[in-house]
Amino acid sequence: MNKLNHFTDTGRARMVDVMDKPSSERVAVASGILRMQPATLEHIRKGQVSKGDVLTVADVGAVMAAKHTADIIPMCHTLALGGVEVVFSDVAEPDASGCVGIKVKTTTRCTGQTGVEMEALCAASVALLTIYDMCKAIDRGMRIENIQLEEKRGGKSGTWLRP
């Protein structure tokens, strides 16, 4: 296990200094699921949500979240993202409670001295929160599940893939 380096020797929180690290291509992929009633998914798919095109707005929200991650996660570095990709897919198989869902997969990229994992995770979270916000009037019981890092590439630690 790596030593946590967001703390000084006296235990105070700090932003890690990455100035001496070489720049490299960094990629991170995150995902999450928003579970909902089948009728809610049908409303989204048919464009029948009164607030507008749910997935288009959620896509924009995800990109905005990735770009502003350092504004809301205290020790994150501000990164010049090279790209943010957002992909939505249906989770048609009902869970034990009969809920289906929408899965989001976000991919963030940059060339820099630190990774883009938090940006991918933040993007996935906000995409799902945006869908929730736009659909809560028709389904308050929606739930967000399994926001997680799927993959990261680049930097000293190389590639990591979720088993």
PyMOL commands that set and color helices and strands:
alter all, ss='L'
color gray80, all
select helices_A, chain A and resi 38-45+54-67+69-72+117-135
alter helices_A, ss='H'
color red, helices_A
select strands_A, chain A and resi 24-36+83-91+100-112+143-153+160-161
alter strands_A, ss='S'
color yellow, strands_A
deselect
rebuild
show_as cartoon
